Amino acid sequence: MRTTIFLLLAVGLMNAAAATTSELSGYVAAEGSVFFNSPLSPEQERHSASLALQPEFYHEWENGSGFLVVPFARLDSADPERTHFDVRELNYLWLADRWELRVGVGKVFWGTTEFVHLVDIVNQTDLVEDIDEEDKLGQPMVHLSIPRDWGIVDMFILPYFRERTFPGRKGRLRFPLVVDTDNAKYESAAEEHRLDFAIRYSHSIGDWDIGIYHFNGTGREPTLLPDSDENGEPVLIPLYEQINQTGVDLQLVAGQWLWKLEALYRTGQADDFFAAVGGFEYTLVGVAGTAMDLGIVAEWAYDDRGDEATTPYENDAMFGFRLTLNDPASSQILAGLMQDMHSSARAISIEASHRIGSNWKATLEAWAFLDAPEDDLFYSFRDDDFVRLGLAYYF
């Protein structure tokens, strides 16, 4: 991975003078989190604050080829595991008439649904950033994209595996046992150097957007095994298994309705299983004669592993609304309720943002975890209700 980064930097610097377009942008952000309840562990903090920086440097040449660098760093007051640095993107794009080739560290997102991103698998989750699993680590890759009138074929060679990040002993929103990321295990003897492969076909047909893919390699979601660390303390050890996963994502635009579906079938991680999430978003334009738009979201997630599922969403209904004010400050609110259909467990989330002037943006995030029984994965977060406020400067 270090060799790849060095070579890409060298290529970018050698060609920088010939670039027809160059741009430096990004943001620096401060945030503070307040937890309403005392932590379950005396090692954890009641409050936390952090600083984050993500610059973005881009060069583009006359033929459309480009060079992109996006590093990311965070400094956290409470959890040393959340203090981390990552290269989100560092890649060179060769743009030809009938194909595109991107080499380096990149980010790829697959999926359509709002609450659960089921089929997204190329990039590893940066779980110390947020519980919603939307933040991703940069993935070393060779990505060939072939666009045609009948659709787009994307092929990936993934030469290096990124392990998932987890909160440390002092972090909130973690399991009762700390995940020992320093002693991860692999099913493959090649460990993180095992070559992974993926291929995806996507196409838009009228009002339909269709995607189907197959992935072969190291599963991004580890199985957590109980064990002990070098001090004899009980911990969870992540085991990364070899899997095959086939997934599909669909989206249909029908007037003010947006219908969505994600589904997958995975083999190689314990028993084979099927999982799906689907639903709709209906948008009310100009609510009550105002400029505001109100989107109503409803989705259902299913995992046929049932109680053996490694995610909280084995049979859950999710409802929410998205209020877009359409004002000069681009203000919006997204609120959601996730309800387990087999128990009383439910979670409530709120996300809001408001732009201040041309460079500043204020954000709010809040989560509450209610009535989770002891056998529910959300039970670990029963005292972790929190509000997080952020202020970012974009340059």
C-alpha positions as CSV (number, residue, x, y, z in Angstrom):
1,M,0.0,0.0,0.0
2,R,2.8,2.4,0.9
3,T,4.5,1.7,-2.5
4,T,1.2,2.5,-4.3
5,I,0.8,5.8,-2.5
6,F,4.4,6.8,-3.3
7,L,4.1,6.0,-7.0
8,L,0.8,7.9,-7.3
9,L,2.2,10.9,-5.5
10,A,5.2,10.8,-7.9
11,V,3.0,10.6,-11.0
12,G,0.8,13.5,-9.7
13,L,3.7,15.8,-8.9
14,M,5.5,15.1,-12.2
15,N,2.3,16.0,-14.2
16,A,1.1,18.8,-12.0
17,A,2.7,21.5,-14.1
18,A,0.8,20.2,-17.2
19,A,-2.6,20.2,-15.5
20,T,-5.2,22.4,-17.1
21,T,-7.3,22.5,-13.9
22,S,-6.2,22.3,-10.2
23,E,-8.2,22.8,-7.1
24,L,-7.6,22.7,-3.4
25,S,-10.7,22.4,-1.2
26,G,-11.9,20.6,2.0
27,Y,-13.0,21.4,5.5
28,V,-11.9,21.7,9.1
29,A,-14.5,20.8,11.7
30,A,-15.0,20.9,15.5
31,E,-17.6,18.8,17.3
32,G,-18.8,18.1,20.8
33,S,-20.8,15.1,22.1
34,V,-23.0,15.1,25.2
35,F,-24.2,11.8,26.6
36,F,-27.3,12.0,28.7
37,N,-26.5,9.0,31.0
38,S,-23.4,8.0,32.9
39,P,-21.3,5.3,31.1
40,L,-21.6,1.7,31.9
41,S,-17.8,1.4,32.3
42,P,-15.8,3.8,34.6
43,E,-13.2,4.0,31.8
44,Q,-15.6,5.8,29.5
45,E,-16.2,9.6,29.3
46,R,-19.5,11.4,29.8
47,H,-18.6,14.0,27.2
48,S,-16.2,14.4,24.3
49,A,-14.8,16.9,21.8
50,S,-12.9,16.5,18.6
51,L,-11.2,18.2,15.7
52,A,-11.2,16.9,12.1
53,L,-9.5,17.9,8.9
54,Q,-10.1,16.7,5.4
55,P,-8.4,18.6,2.6
56,E,-8.9,17.6,-1.1
57,F,-6.4,18.2,-3.8
58,Y,-7.4,17.6,-7.5
59,H,-5.6,18.0,-10.8
60,E,-7.2,17.4,-14.2
61,W,-5.4,17.2,-17.6
62,E,-6.7,18.2,-21.1
63,N,-7.8,14.7,-21.9
64,G,-9.9,14.4,-18.8
65,S,-7.5,12.3,-16.8
66,G,-7.1,13.3,-13.2
67,F,-5.2,12.9,-9.9
68,L,-7.0,13.1,-6.5
69,V,-5.7,13.2,-2.9
70,V,-8.1,13.2,0.1
71,P,-6.4,12.6,3.5
72,F,-8.4,12.7,6.7
73,A,-7.4,13.2,10.3
74,R,-9.3,13.4,13.6
75,L,-8.2,14.2,17.1
76,D,-10.6,13.1,19.9
77,S,-10.5,14.0,23.5
78,A,-12.1,10.8,24.9
79,D,-11.2,7.8,22.8
80,P,-7.7,7.2,21.5
81,E,-9.1,4.8,18.9
82,R,-11.1,7.7,17.4
83,T,-7.9,9.7,17.1
84,H,-6.8,8.5,13.7
85,F,-5.5,9.3,10.3
86,D,-6.6,7.8,7.0
87,V,-6.1,8.3,3.2
88,R,-9.7,8.4,2.0
89,E,-8.6,8.8,-1.6
90,L,-5.3,8.9,-3.5
91,N,-5.7,7.8,-7.1
92,Y,-4.9,8.5,-10.7
93,L,-7.6,8.3,-13.3
94,W,-6.8,7.4,-16.9
95,L,-9.7,8.5,-19.1
96,A,-9.9,6.9,-22.6
97,D,-12.7,7.0,-25.2
98,R,-14.2,3.6,-24.3
99,W,-13.0,3.0,-20.8
100,E,-11.8,4.5,-17.5
101,L,-9.0,3.1,-15.3
102,R,-8.5,4.3,-11.7
103,V,-5.5,3.1,-9.7
104,G,-4.7,3.9,-6.1
105,V,-6.8,4.4,-3.0
106,G,-10.5,5.1,-3.7
107,K,-14.1,5.1,-2.5
108,V,-17.0,3.3,-4.1
109,F,-20.6,3.4,-2.8
110,W,-23.3,1.0,-3.9
111,G,-26.9,1.1,-2.7
112,T,-30.2,2.9,-2.7
113,T,-31.9,2.7,0.7
114,E,-31.8,5.3,3.4
115,F,-31.3,3.6,6.8
116,V,-29.4,0.4,6.1
117,H,-26.7,0.2,3.4
118,L,-26.8,-3.5,2.9
119,V,-25.0,-4.1,-0.4
120,D,-22.1,-1.6,-0.1
121,I,-19.0,-3.8,0.3
122,V,-15.9,-2.5,-1.4
123,N,-14.8,0.0,1.3
124,Q,-14.4,-0.9,4.9
125,T,-16.5,0.9,7.6
126,D,-14.8,3.5,9.7
127,L,-17.0,2.7,12.8
128,V,-15.2,5.1,15.2
129,E,-16.5,8.0,13.1
130,D,-20.3,7.3,13.4
131,I,-22.7,4.6,14.3
132,D,-24.6,4.9,11.0
133,E,-21.8,3.1,9.1
134,E,-21.7,5.7,6.3
135,D,-18.1,6.7,6.9
136,K,-15.6,4.5,5.0
137,L,-11.9,3.9,4.9
138,G,-10.0,4.4,1.7
139,Q,-9.6,1.1,-0.2
140,P,-6.5,0.3,-2.4
141,M,-7.9,-0.8,-5.8
142,V,-7.5,-1.1,-9.5
143,H,-10.9,-0.1,-10.9
144,L,-11.7,-0.5,-14.6
145,S,-15.0,1.0,-15.8
146,I,-16.4,0.2,-19.2
147,P,-19.5,2.4,-20.1
148,R,-21.7,1.2,-23.0
149,D,-25.2,2.0,-24.3
150,W,-26.4,-1.2,-22.7
151,G,-24.9,-0.4,-19.3
152,I,-21.7,0.0,-17.3
153,V,-19.4,-2.8,-16.3
154,D,-17.1,-2.1,-13.3
155,M,-14.3,-4.5,-12.4
156,F,-12.2,-4.3,-9.3
157,I,-8.9,-5.8,-8.1
158,L,-8.5,-5.1,-4.3
159,P,-4.9,-5.9,-3.4
160,Y,-5.0,-4.9,0.3
161,F,-7.6,-5.4,3.0
162,R,-8.5,-2.7,5.5
163,E,-9.6,-3.8,9.0
164,R,-12.7,-2.2,10.5
165,T,-12.2,0.4,13.2
166,F,-14.0,0.0,16.6
167,P,-14.3,2.3,19.6
168,G,-11.7,1.7,22.3
169,R,-12.1,1.1,26.1
170,K,-12.7,4.8,26.7
171,G,-15.1,5.2,23.7
172,R,-18.9,5.3,23.9
173,L,-21.3,3.3,21.6
174,R,-19.3,0.1,22.0
175,F,-19.9,-3.5,23.1
176,P,-19.5,-4.4,26.8
177,L,-16.3,-6.2,25.7
178,V,-13.7,-4.2,23.8
179,V,-12.9,-5.3,20.3
180,D,-9.1,-6.1,20.2
181,T,-8.2,-4.8,16.8
182,D,-4.5,-5.4,17.3
183,N,-5.0,-9.2,17.3
184,A,-7.4,-9.7,14.4
185,K,-7.5,-13.1,12.8
186,Y,-8.0,-14.1,9.1
187,E,-9.3,-17.2,7.5
188,S,-6.9,-16.7,4.6
189,A,-3.2,-17.4,5.2
190,A,-2.4,-14.3,3.1
191,E,-4.3,-12.2,5.8
192,E,-4.7,-8.6,4.7
193,H,-2.7,-9.2,1.5
194,R,-5.2,-11.6,0.0
195,L,-6.4,-10.4,-3.5
196,D,-10.2,-9.6,-3.5
197,F,-12.2,-9.2,-6.7
198,A,-15.6,-7.6,-7.5
199,I,-17.5,-7.1,-10.7
200,R,-20.7,-5.0,-11.1
201,Y,-23.2,-4.3,-13.9
202,S,-25.4,-1.2,-13.7
203,H,-27.8,0.4,-16.1
204,S,-30.6,3.0,-16.2
205,I,-33.7,1.9,-18.1
206,G,-36.4,4.5,-18.2
207,D,-37.3,5.3,-14.6
208,W,-35.4,2.2,-13.3
209,D,-31.8,2.2,-12.0
210,I,-30.4,-1.4,-11.7
211,G,-27.2,-2.7,-10.2
212,I,-26.0,-6.3,-9.7
213,Y,-22.6,-7.4,-8.5
214,H,-20.5,-10.3,-7.3
215,F,-17.7,-10.1,-4.7
216,N,-15.1,-12.7,-3.8
217,G,-12.7,-12.1,-1.0
218,T,-12.3,-11.1,2.7
219,G,-15.6,-10.1,4.3
220,R,-15.7,-6.5,5.5
221,E,-17.9,-7.5,8.4
222,P,-15.9,-9.5,11.0
223,T,-17.2,-12.3,13.2
224,L,-16.4,-11.2,16.8
225,L,-15.0,-14.1,18.9
226,P,-14.7,-13.9,22.7
227,D,-11.1,-14.2,23.9
228,S,-8.6,-12.7,26.3
229,D,-5.9,-10.1,25.8
230,E,-2.2,-10.3,27.0
231,N,-3.4,-9.1,30.4
232,G,-6.0,-11.7,30.8
233,E,-8.9,-9.2,30.2
234,P,-11.9,-10.5,28.3
235,V,-12.1,-9.0,24.8
236,L,-13.6,-9.7,21.4
237,I,-11.3,-10.7,18.5
238,P,-12.4,-9.9,15.0
239,L,-12.2,-12.8,12.5
240,Y,-12.2,-11.9,8.9
241,E,-13.6,-14.8,6.8
242,Q,-13.5,-15.5,3.1
243,I,-16.9,-14.9,1.5
244,N,-18.7,-14.9,-1.8
245,Q,-21.5,-12.3,-2.0
246,T,-23.9,-11.5,-4.8
247,G,-26.0,-8.4,-4.4
248,V,-28.6,-6.3,-6.3
249,D,-29.9,-2.8,-5.9
250,L,-32.9,-1.3,-7.6
251,Q,-34.5,2.1,-7.7
252,L,-37.7,3.2,-9.4
253,V,-38.8,6.9,-9.8
254,A,-42.5,7.1,-10.2
255,G,-43.7,10.7,-10.0
256,Q,-43.3,11.8,-6.4
257,W,-42.6,8.2,-5.3
258,L,-39.1,6.7,-5.0
259,W,-39.1,2.9,-4.6
260,K,-35.9,1.2,-3.4
261,L,-34.5,-2.3,-2.8
262,E,-31.2,-3.8,-1.8
263,A,-30.7,-7.6,-1.4
264,L,-27.8,-10.0,-1.0
265,Y,-26.8,-13.6,-0.7
266,R,-23.6,-14.4,1.2
267,T,-21.7,-17.7,1.6
268,G,-18.6,-18.4,3.6
269,Q,-19.4,-16.6,6.9
270,A,-20.9,-19.4,9.1
271,D,-24.2,-20.5,7.4
272,D,-25.2,-19.1,4.0
273,F,-27.8,-16.4,4.3
274,F,-30.1,-14.0,2.5
275,A,-30.8,-10.4,3.5
276,A,-32.8,-7.6,2.1
277,V,-34.0,-4.0,2.8
278,G,-36.6,-2.2,0.8
279,G,-39.1,0.6,0.9
280,F,-40.1,4.0,-0.5
281,E,-39.8,7.7,-0.2
282,Y,-42.7,9.9,-1.0
283,T,-42.0,13.7,-1.4
284,L,-44.6,16.4,-0.7
285,V,-43.5,19.4,-2.7
286,G,-44.3,22.9,-1.4
287,V,-45.8,21.8,2.0
288,A,-48.7,24.0,3.1
289,G,-48.0,26.5,0.3
290,T,-44.4,27.1,1.4
291,A,-41.0,26.5,-0.3
292,M,-40.4,23.4,1.9
293,D,-40.4,19.8,0.7
294,L,-41.3,16.9,3.0
295,G,-40.1,13.4,2.2
296,I,-41.8,10.5,4.0
297,V,-39.6,7.4,4.2
298,A,-40.6,3.8,5.1
299,E,-38.3,0.8,4.8
300,W,-38.1,-2.8,6.1
301,A,-34.9,-4.8,6.7
302,Y,-34.8,-8.6,6.9
303,D,-32.0,-11.1,7.6
304,D,-32.8,-14.8,7.5
305,R,-30.2,-15.5,10.2
306,G,-32.7,-14.2,12.7
307,D,-31.2,-14.0,16.2
308,E,-27.8,-15.2,14.8
309,A,-27.5,-12.0,12.7
310,T,-24.4,-9.9,13.2
311,T,-26.4,-6.7,12.7
312,P,-29.3,-5.2,14.6
313,Y,-31.5,-5.2,11.5
314,E,-32.7,-8.8,11.3
315,N,-36.4,-7.9,11.1
316,D,-36.9,-4.2,11.6
317,A,-39.3,-1.5,10.3
318,M,-37.9,2.0,9.8
319,F,-39.9,5.2,9.4
320,G,-38.7,8.7,8.9
321,F,-39.1,12.1,7.3
322,R,-36.8,14.4,5.5
323,L,-37.7,18.2,5.7
324,T,-35.8,20.3,3.1
325,L,-36.4,24.1,3.7
326,N,-35.0,25.1,0.3
327,D,-33.7,28.2,1.9
328,P,-30.4,30.0,1.1
329,A,-28.8,28.2,4.0
330,S,-29.7,24.7,2.6
331,S,-31.3,23.8,5.9
332,Q,-32.6,20.2,6.2
333,I,-33.7,17.7,8.9
334,L,-33.8,13.9,8.6
335,A,-35.4,12.0,11.5
336,G,-35.9,8.3,11.8
337,L,-37.4,5.6,14.0
338,M,-36.1,2.0,13.8
339,Q,-38.4,-0.6,15.4
340,D,-37.5,-4.3,16.0
341,M,-40.5,-6.4,14.9
342,H,-39.7,-9.2,17.4
343,S,-39.1,-7.1,20.5
344,S,-39.6,-3.7,22.1
345,A,-36.2,-2.5,20.9
346,R,-36.2,0.7,19.0
347,A,-33.9,3.6,18.1
348,I,-34.5,7.2,17.2
349,S,-32.1,9.3,15.1
350,I,-32.1,12.9,14.1
351,E,-29.7,14.6,11.6
352,A,-29.9,18.4,10.8
353,S,-27.6,20.8,9.0
354,H,-27.6,24.6,8.3
355,R,-25.2,26.6,6.2
356,I,-23.9,29.8,7.7
357,G,-22.6,32.2,5.1
358,S,-20.7,30.8,2.2
359,N,-18.1,28.8,4.2
360,W,-19.5,27.6,7.4
361,K,-21.9,24.7,8.2
362,A,-23.5,23.7,11.5
363,T,-24.7,20.2,12.1
364,L,-26.6,18.3,14.7
365,E,-26.9,14.6,15.3
366,A,-28.8,12.8,18.0
367,W,-29.5,9.1,18.9
368,A,-31.7,7.5,21.5
369,F,-31.9,3.7,22.2
370,L,-35.1,2.6,23.9
371,D,-36.4,-0.6,25.5
372,A,-33.8,-3.0,24.1
373,P,-33.9,-6.5,25.6
374,E,-30.6,-8.1,26.7
375,D,-30.4,-10.3,23.6
376,D,-30.6,-7.3,21.3
377,L,-27.4,-5.7,19.9
378,F,-28.7,-2.3,20.7
379,Y,-28.8,-3.3,24.4
380,S,-25.1,-2.4,24.6
381,F,-26.0,1.2,23.8
382,R,-28.8,1.5,26.4
383,D,-27.1,4.3,28.3
384,D,-25.5,5.9,25.2
385,D,-28.2,8.4,24.2
386,F,-26.4,11.4,22.9
387,V,-26.4,14.7,21.0
388,R,-23.5,15.8,18.8
389,L,-23.0,19.3,17.6
390,G,-20.6,20.2,14.9
391,L,-19.3,23.3,13.1
392,A,-17.2,23.0,9.9
393,Y,-15.4,25.6,7.8
394,Y,-15.2,24.7,4.1
395,F,-12.4,26.2,2.0
